[in-house]
Amino acid sequence: MTYQVTIQPSGHAFTVGQTESVLEAALRQGIILPYGCRNGACGSCLGAVLSGTVRYPGDPPTALAAAQNAEGKALFCQARAASDLVIGVREVEAVQDIEIRILPCRVARLEHLAPDVIRIYLKVPQTQRLQFLAGQYVNILLKGHKPRAFSIANAPHADEFIELHIRYVEGGLFTDQVFHQLREKALLRFQGPLGTFFLREDTQRPAILIGGGTGFAPLKGMLEYAFEIGWRQPLHLFWGVRARRDLYLDELPRHWARANENFRYTPVLSEPAPGDAWAGETGLVTDAVVRHYPQLAPLDIYLSGPPVMVQAGHALFLKHGLDESRFFSDAFEYAAVTENL
């Protein structure tokens, strides 16, 4: 049995089977809804069920608060249709013409950026190029194991290599291989590009970009793309880490700030080390944002980091006037199973 799903406000419609999620069915039929992790952890695919009912294979996803569930909200990456549906969600049209592919690649270079962060440059075959939007991610495919998702850290115009920033995860299968076994010239496969976290160009609004840890990676790609195309609106990057040593590419955004009048950079340390001699912002990076911008309504917000950070940031920003239609997030799991960075 199949059901019909109608999207508001666009009026677009598609069919969904009983065993597939609403998101899976939409993607299969060329309709791109917002999504990130696709496992119910990030909340990027949140929308409203305006008519009809949905169900979940198990318990409601972790990113769906009880209050949101009671209000008729749903996470469409997990929700299954139990009837015909009318849903309220913004569509993403800019990714429709980009083909999701599975490509072989070779590890061209490995760089230790910090004790627990490695930068990998992947090279696809000479006759291939990966078309993607700044901020999207790829799945590294491992035989016999679930894919591992990593954000693309370079901009589309600089696509000779696919750049990934990988943080070590204790007990993580892939990160353990990366840090202890992976060598240059090794062969891998990936699927991509994936995700709807990318820089929106349909705006004249200033943008705030907030990264936690290696959540800096997709923001790096977005900013390099923005500078390349001559982006004129104000841009402000907040990068939150524990200690100074975790600002693994700190000089890069400082260079951007010197070279671009419309760009500001604010690093934030949550646990400065005794030797850091830190005089800058401290505490949670999301708190630093609202100290600088108590009223967020006029701004576009891009937030990338662990799910708990994204969820807490979203709740905090709503209290400061966040326009949800201009909030874009990319949440990843620090977990041995998913290793999403």
NORMO-V229414 format. One line per field, one symbol per residue. ss: DSSP state (2 for helix, 1 for strand, 0 for the rest). Layout:
# NORMO-V229414
ss->???
This chain:
# NORMO-V229414
ss->01111111000011111000022222220000100000000000011111100110000000000222220011100001100011110010000000001111111111111100111111110000000000001111100000011110000000000111111000002222222200000011111111000000000000111111222222222222222220000011111110022200022222222220001111111000022200001100222222220000000111111122222222222220000222111111000000000
